[in-house]
């Protein structure tokens, strides 16, 4: 068997590991194993590629592996859970720029390519450029380095449409002029223009999106990075890169669709509506009522007598790093004979699966995690709903107020529980800048303060400390 056949067999094995690992990622109980299996597949693909006869010098490859490995270890060990969405955004951007550079390296004066190859290069550059700068903007919004509100201006859609038209025209000229012959200086200049316009498009595509829509944007940019990698695979004729890129692109699009359904909005509405550009009360006349504060000692008596408790985590739990304290409280409740569940909304937090990652870090059992559709039908039988830092995903305005921007969005209906205790620093609006009528419901009690300190106080009450 010659070397090419062995390499292709190994690529097929890597692709099988990718697909099987991706299947396991569909369940929290098997997600870790799926990630490990997919990593093994990528390791196999990388090792086999390094034995390719096309590599004439390993110097820069070794340097890249060493530098990238050191950076990766440092980032993985130092990133806080609140910084995980930003890190994912940056990783998406790196994937995009890597594909762009692969396409750029193949497009050089003096190299002849067929029109089909030139199309693949143009797609790798275009999608990679959009992913790179779009991810940088997403990072800025998530890290609050720039405003998380949509940035809008007059004629914005016309400008974006003009940019798209320009890049299509430039791409057509670059790929099909003179039948795709060897690129000269003029064609190389057009190619550079495509790179520049793709960077601008990435910025223009993400700045009009509000911070509350970041889970959708993260999933979409992840899909873009996969599609860029797939295009780069066609450029260098690497089968495993084509397969892995296509898998990431397809799974990212599926996840984007799931996120949109979780908000009852279309992708076009997310991308172009400018949702959150101005603060809103969730209704025409504002939220009316008076909040009912409670202290930890009184909250303890309520949950100590409960037979069923539903935890609803949100971004505030990540900010307070309260997941371990929450798990300890759940264990105390179970020892007290209480049934405990964790209701996870698909868009809770600032990236897909954010709450699942936090709870997995705290070793919360997978069988305690439930989706809104599983818990909402029995919410009236729940003694206590404990909301920890969540806001928009529990806002009753989504059901009750037709003038609310989130009207129709599926929520976790904690207001229907017998008692709802909300752990929050203040009555401020959430990331979507919509006031929450839940805070003023008759059965809601507000436990103000840092979530970790509040939960720790409840644990101390159970322990008699």
VMD Tcl script that draws the C-alpha trace (Angstrom):
set ca {
  {0.00 0.00 0.00}
  {1.50 3.38 -0.99}
  {1.66 6.40 1.26}
  {-1.23 8.27 -0.40}
  {-3.61 5.37 0.22}
  {-2.57 5.13 3.89}
  {-3.07 8.86 4.35}
  {-6.55 8.73 2.81}
  {-7.53 5.74 4.97}
  {-6.42 7.67 8.06}
  {-8.42 10.67 6.88}
  {-11.52 8.49 6.56}
  {-10.93 7.19 10.10}
  {-10.55 10.78 11.37}
  {-13.79 11.77 9.63}
  {-15.62 8.85 11.28}
  {-14.31 9.98 14.68}
  {-15.50 13.53 13.94}
  {-19.00 12.36 13.06}
  {-19.31 10.00 16.02}
  {-17.92 12.62 18.39}
  {-20.39 15.19 17.05}
  {-23.26 12.77 17.66}
  {-22.17 12.36 21.29}
  {-22.10 16.14 21.72}
  {-25.89 16.09 21.35}
  {-26.35 14.98 24.96}
  {-24.88 16.55 28.13}
  {-24.23 13.07 29.50}
  {-21.94 12.12 26.58}
  {-20.62 15.55 25.54}
  {-17.24 15.19 27.25}
  {-16.61 11.82 25.63}
  {-17.69 13.23 22.28}
  {-15.24 16.09 22.63}
  {-12.45 13.65 23.47}
  {-13.24 11.39 20.50}
  {-13.36 14.35 18.12}
  {-10.02 15.56 19.52}
  {-8.48 12.16 18.84}
  {-9.77 12.37 15.28}
  {-8.18 15.78 14.81}
  {-4.91 14.59 16.32}
  {-4.89 11.68 13.87}
  {-5.57 14.04 10.96}
  {-2.81 16.45 12.00}
  {-0.21 13.71 12.55}
  {-0.99 12.05 9.22}
  {-0.81 15.40 7.43}
  {2.61 16.07 8.93}
  {3.89 12.93 7.17}
  {2.76 14.26 3.80}
  {5.49 14.37 1.18}
  {4.38 17.88 0.28}
  {6.04 19.27 3.40}
  {9.64 20.24 2.64}
  {10.51 22.09 5.87}
  {9.14 21.50 9.37}
  {10.79 24.53 10.99}
  {7.83 26.89 10.98}
  {5.41 24.05 11.67}
  {7.27 23.20 14.88}
  {7.42 26.88 15.83}
  {3.68 27.24 15.22}
  {2.85 24.15 17.28}
  {5.04 25.33 20.16}
  {3.74 28.90 20.23}
  {0.12 27.90 19.70}
  {0.37 25.14 22.31}
  {1.74 27.50 24.94}
  {-0.92 30.12 24.22}
  {-3.65 27.49 24.27}
  {-2.59 26.08 27.65}
  {-2.33 29.54 29.20}
  {-5.74 30.61 27.89}
  {-7.45 27.36 28.91}
  {-6.09 27.57 32.45}
  {-6.67 31.27 33.05}
  {-9.97 32.04 31.33}
  {-12.85 32.61 33.74}
  {-16.25 31.08 33.06}
  {-17.59 34.58 32.48}
  {-14.97 34.96 29.76}
  {-15.85 31.70 27.97}
  {-18.17 33.37 25.39}
  {-15.45 35.88 24.48}
  {-12.92 33.07 24.11}
  {-15.25 31.13 21.81}
  {-15.73 34.28 19.71}
  {-11.96 34.74 19.40}
  {-11.47 31.07 18.47}
  {-14.08 31.43 15.71}
  {-12.17 34.46 14.45}
  {-8.86 32.60 14.46}
  {-10.44 29.79 12.43}
  {-11.65 32.33 9.89}
  {-8.33 34.12 9.51}
  {-6.49 30.79 9.19}
  {-8.70 29.84 6.23}
  {-8.20 33.28 4.69}
  {-4.42 32.93 4.93}
  {-4.54 29.49 3.32}
  {-6.44 30.96 0.38}
  {-4.11 33.95 0.19}
  {-1.04 31.70 0.18}
  {-2.45 29.79 -2.80}
  {-3.27 32.96 -4.74}
  {0.06 34.34 -5.89}
  {1.25 36.03 -9.07}
  {2.81 33.37 -11.23}
  {0.54 30.54 -10.05}
  {-2.06 29.27 -12.46}
  {-5.43 28.01 -11.18}
  {-8.61 26.78 -12.76}
  {-11.74 28.90 -12.29}
  {-13.11 26.27 -9.88}
  {-10.04 26.55 -7.64}
  {-10.19 30.35 -7.82}
  {-13.84 30.22 -6.67}
  {-12.80 28.08 -3.69}
  {-10.00 30.56 -2.87}
  {-12.40 33.50 -3.11}
  {-14.92 31.78 -0.81}
  {-12.23 30.89 1.74}
  {-11.04 34.50 1.77}
  {-14.50 36.07 1.82}
  {-16.04 33.85 4.53}
  {-12.79 33.78 6.52}
  {-12.50 37.57 6.47}
  {-16.12 38.08 7.53}
  {-15.68 35.53 10.33}
  {-12.47 37.15 11.58}
  {-13.61 40.75 11.92}
  {-17.16 39.75 12.84}
  {-15.78 37.64 15.68}
  {-13.61 40.52 16.87}
  {-16.72 42.74 17.07}
  {-18.61 39.96 18.87}
  {-15.72 39.68 21.32}
  {-15.84 43.44 21.91}
  {-19.57 43.35 22.60}
  {-19.35 40.34 24.91}
  {-16.38 41.78 26.82}
  {-18.12 45.19 26.86}
  {-15.06 46.79 25.23}
  {-17.59 48.35 22.86}
  {-21.28 48.98 23.45}
  {-23.39 45.84 23.48}
  {-26.28 47.78 21.95}
  {-26.81 47.70 18.17}
  {-24.84 50.35 16.29}
  {-27.16 51.73 13.63}
  {-26.99 54.55 11.11}
  {-29.04 55.81 8.21}
  {-28.74 53.82 5.02}
  {-26.94 50.98 6.76}
  {-28.70 48.25 4.79}
  {-27.92 50.04 1.53}
  {-24.24 50.22 2.45}
  {-24.19 46.52 3.35}
  {-25.95 45.61 0.11}
  {-23.43 47.68 -1.86}
  {-20.55 45.89 -0.13}
  {-22.04 42.48 -0.93}
  {-22.57 43.49 -4.56}
  {-19.02 44.83 -4.75}
  {-17.45 41.67 -3.42}
  {-19.51 39.51 -5.81}
  {-18.41 41.60 -8.79}
  {-14.78 41.59 -7.66}
  {-14.94 37.84 -7.08}
  {-16.38 37.21 -10.54}
  {-13.66 39.30 -12.18}
  {-10.95 37.63 -10.11}
  {-12.15 34.09 -10.82}
  {-13.35 34.20 -14.42}
  {-11.53 37.01 -16.21}
  {-9.22 35.55 -18.91}
  {-10.51 32.09 -18.06}
  {-8.76 32.01 -14.68}
  {-5.23 32.30 -16.02}
  {-2.15 33.01 -13.95}
  {-2.82 36.09 -11.78}
  {-0.98 39.27 -12.69}
  {-0.62 42.49 -10.73}
  {-4.10 43.76 -11.73}
  {-5.83 40.58 -10.64}
  {-3.78 40.47 -7.46}
  {-4.96 44.01 -6.68}
  {-8.57 42.83 -7.12}
  {-7.85 39.94 -4.78}
  {-6.55 42.32 -2.09}
  {-9.71 44.39 -2.54}
  {-11.78 41.25 -1.83}
  {-9.82 40.74 1.39}
  {-10.41 44.33 2.49}
  {-14.13 44.27 1.65}
  {-14.57 40.96 3.49}
  {-13.05 42.53 6.61}
  {-15.41 45.50 6.34}
  {-18.41 43.19 5.78}
  {-17.59 41.26 8.97}
  {-17.71 44.47 11.00}
  {-20.84 45.77 9.29}
  {-22.64 42.45 9.74}
  {-22.20 42.29 13.52}
  {-22.34 45.90 14.77}
  {-26.13 46.19 14.21}
  {-26.78 43.12 16.40}
  {-27.67 43.65 20.06}
  {-25.86 41.93 22.90}
  {-28.92 39.86 23.81}
  {-28.62 38.14 20.43}
  {-25.00 37.10 20.98}
  {-25.81 33.37 21.47}
  {-27.18 33.33 17.92}
  {-24.23 35.32 16.56}
  {-21.69 33.00 18.22}
  {-23.38 29.95 16.66}
  {-23.53 31.63 13.25}
  {-19.89 32.73 13.31}
  {-18.92 29.21 14.32}
  {-20.73 27.97 11.24}
  {-18.93 30.55 9.10}
  {-15.55 29.39 10.40}
  {-16.43 25.82 9.39}
  {-17.56 26.86 5.91}
  {-14.34 28.86 5.46}
  {-12.30 25.80 6.47}
  {-14.30 23.65 4.04}
  {-13.53 26.08 1.22}
  {-9.85 26.06 2.23}
  {-9.97 22.25 2.03}
  {-11.07 22.47 -1.60}
  {-8.25 24.94 -2.25}
  {-5.51 22.61 -1.02}
  {-7.41 19.40 -1.92}
  {-7.40 18.07 1.65}
  {-10.27 15.65 2.22}
  {-10.31 15.73 6.01}
  {-10.39 19.54 6.05}
  {-13.35 19.49 3.68}
  {-15.22 16.99 5.87}
  {-14.45 18.66 9.20}
  {-15.27 22.12 7.83}
  {-18.57 20.90 6.41}
  {-19.46 19.27 9.75}
  {-18.73 22.46 11.70}
  {-20.60 24.56 9.15}
  {-23.68 22.34 9.17}
  {-23.79 21.87 12.94}
  {-23.33 25.62 13.45}
  {-26.29 26.34 11.17}
  {-28.43 23.79 13.02}
  {-27.47 25.35 16.35}
  {-28.24 28.81 14.97}
  {-31.70 27.59 13.98}
  {-32.24 26.14 17.47}
  {-31.24 29.47 19.05}
  {-33.63 31.38 16.79}
  {-36.50 29.04 17.66}
  {-35.70 29.48 21.35}
  {-36.30 33.21 20.88}
  {-39.23 32.76 18.46}
  {-37.45 34.94 15.92}
  {-36.13 34.46 12.42}
  {-32.44 34.70 11.60}
  {-33.18 37.75 9.42}
  {-34.84 39.44 12.40}
  {-31.78 38.76 14.55}
  {-29.35 40.05 11.93}
  {-31.23 43.11 10.72}
  {-33.77 44.25 13.32}
  {-31.39 46.16 15.61}
  {-33.03 44.52 18.62}
  {-32.08 46.30 21.85}
  {-31.04 49.57 20.21}
  {-33.02 51.45 22.81}
  {-34.05 50.58 26.34}
  {-37.63 49.51 26.65}
  {-39.90 48.71 29.54}
  {-41.37 45.69 27.85}
  {-44.63 47.51 27.38}
  {-46.06 50.80 26.38}
  {-46.63 52.18 29.89}
  {-43.80 50.53 31.78}
  {-43.76 47.79 34.42}
  {-45.96 48.59 37.39}
  {-45.72 47.23 40.92}
  {-43.55 47.01 44.00}
  {-40.82 44.47 44.58}
  {-40.88 42.42 47.78}
  {-37.35 42.04 49.21}
  {-36.40 39.09 51.38}
  {-33.33 38.20 53.42}
  {-31.46 34.90 53.30}
  {-32.77 33.73 56.68}
  {-36.39 34.12 55.57}
  {-35.68 32.59 52.16}
  {-34.23 29.58 53.98}
  {-37.53 28.88 55.75}
  {-39.34 28.92 52.41}
  {-37.03 26.52 50.57}
  {-36.46 24.32 53.65}
  {-40.17 23.49 53.64}
  {-40.29 22.87 49.88}
  {-40.79 19.43 48.38}
  {-39.67 20.54 44.91}
  {-37.25 23.27 43.85}
  {-36.34 24.40 40.35}
  {-33.06 26.28 39.86}
  {-33.00 28.63 36.86}
  {-29.42 29.81 36.22}
  {-28.45 32.79 34.08}
  {-25.48 34.98 33.25}
  {-25.56 36.48 36.76}
  {-24.58 33.08 38.14}
  {-21.54 33.09 35.84}
  {-20.58 36.61 36.91}
  {-20.81 35.68 40.59}
  {-19.05 32.32 40.01}
  {-21.84 30.80 42.09}
  {-22.18 27.43 40.34}
  {-20.34 25.45 43.02}
  {-22.33 27.09 45.82}
  {-25.53 26.38 43.89}
  {-24.62 22.69 43.58}
  {-23.92 22.55 47.31}
  {-27.32 24.11 48.03}
  {-28.96 21.56 45.73}
  {-27.25 18.75 47.65}
  {-28.51 20.19 50.96}
  {-32.03 20.30 49.55}
  {-31.83 16.68 48.37}
  {-30.63 15.59 51.80}
  {-33.69 17.38 53.15}
  {-35.94 15.19 50.98}
  {-36.53 17.78 48.26}
  {-36.71 17.04 44.52}
  {-34.26 19.29 42.66}
  {-34.10 20.18 38.97}
  {-32.17 22.74 36.91}
  {-34.18 24.38 34.13}
  {-31.87 25.48 31.28}
  {-33.08 27.88 28.62}
  {-31.26 27.50 25.27}
  {-30.26 31.19 25.17}
  {-29.43 31.61 28.85}
  {-25.99 33.17 29.20}
  {-24.02 34.66 26.34}
  {-23.22 31.65 24.20}
  {-24.94 28.36 23.35}
  {-24.58 25.89 26.22}
  {-23.11 28.48 28.60}
  {-25.15 27.30 31.59}
  {-24.50 23.64 30.79}
  {-20.75 24.30 30.87}
  {-21.00 26.08 34.22}
  {-23.08 23.34 35.83}
  {-20.85 20.59 34.39}
  {-17.86 22.35 35.96}
  {-19.66 22.16 39.31}
  {-20.44 18.43 38.74}
  {-24.21 18.89 38.71}
  {-25.71 15.53 37.62}
  {-26.85 15.54 34.00}
  {-30.19 13.92 34.84}
  {-31.13 17.01 36.87}
  {-30.99 19.27 33.81}
  {-34.35 19.88 32.11}
  {-35.53 22.02 29.22}
  {-38.33 24.62 29.43}
  {-40.76 22.37 27.55}
  {-40.25 19.67 30.18}
  {-40.77 21.85 33.25}
  {-43.32 24.47 32.14}
  {-46.31 22.05 32.03}
  {-45.77 21.15 35.71}
  {-44.58 24.54 36.96}
  {-47.78 25.07 39.01}
  {-46.80 22.06 41.15}
  {-43.30 23.40 41.89}
  {-42.98 24.76 45.43}
  {-40.04 27.12 44.77}
  {-38.42 28.43 41.61}
  {-34.99 29.82 42.45}
  {-33.87 32.23 39.72}
  {-30.12 32.93 39.89}
  {-29.06 35.79 37.68}
  {-31.47 35.01 34.83}
  {-33.60 37.82 33.50}
  {-34.92 37.86 29.95}
  {-35.54 34.09 29.78}
  {-37.97 34.27 32.74}
  {-39.73 37.52 31.81}
  {-43.54 37.02 31.80}
  {-43.82 39.90 29.32}
  {-43.06 37.34 26.62}
  {-46.51 35.85 27.32}
  {-48.48 38.73 28.72}
  {-47.48 41.92 26.89}
  {-48.09 42.06 23.15}
  {-46.16 45.34 22.93}
  {-42.98 43.79 24.33}
  {-40.08 43.19 21.92}
  {-39.79 39.64 23.29}
  {-43.50 38.83 23.01}
  {-43.89 35.23 21.82}
  {-40.42 34.17 22.97}
  {-40.57 30.83 24.84}
  {-39.60 31.38 28.48}
  {-39.27 29.42 31.70}
  {-42.57 30.25 33.42}
  {-41.24 30.61 36.95}
  {-44.01 33.08 37.82}
  {-46.41 30.12 37.83}
  {-44.54 28.35 40.62}
  {-46.01 28.61 44.11}
  {-43.11 30.83 45.18}
  {-40.41 32.43 43.07}
  {-37.22 33.71 44.68}
  {-35.02 35.87 42.43}
  {-31.34 36.30 43.32}
  {-30.18 39.55 41.76}
  {-28.08 42.58 42.60}
  {-30.79 45.07 41.64}
  {-33.98 45.57 39.65}
  {-32.03 46.64 36.58}
  {-33.06 45.35 33.18}
  {-31.23 42.39 31.67}
  {-28.95 42.19 28.64}
  {-31.91 42.83 26.31}
  {-32.61 46.10 28.19}
  {-36.21 45.07 28.95}
  {-37.72 45.55 32.40}
  {-38.90 42.33 34.01}
  {-42.45 42.19 35.36}
  {-41.53 38.99 37.23}
  {-39.90 41.11 39.95}
  {-43.29 42.60 40.88}
  {-45.45 39.47 40.89}
  {-47.33 38.64 44.11}
  {-45.52 35.32 44.54}
  {-42.03 36.71 43.81}
  {-39.49 37.59 46.48}
  {-36.26 39.43 45.66}
  {-33.08 38.28 47.42}
  {-30.76 41.18 46.60}
  {-26.97 40.90 46.64}
  {-24.14 38.88 45.14}
  {-25.53 35.52 44.04}
  {-22.63 33.51 45.45}
  {-22.88 35.19 48.86}
  {-26.66 34.76 48.93}
  {-26.48 31.05 48.05}
  {-23.63 30.51 50.52}
  {-25.80 32.11 53.22}
  {-28.62 29.68 52.41}
  {-26.21 26.75 52.61}
  {-24.99 28.01 55.98}
  {-28.58 28.13 57.22}
  {-29.05 24.48 56.28}
  {-25.83 23.55 58.07}
  {-26.82 25.57 61.14}
  {-23.74 27.76 60.88}
}
mol new
graphics top color blue
foreach p $ca { graphics top sphere $p radius 0.5 }
foreach p [lrange $ca 0 end-1] q [lrange $ca 1 end] { graphics top cylinder $p $q radius 0.2 }
display resetview
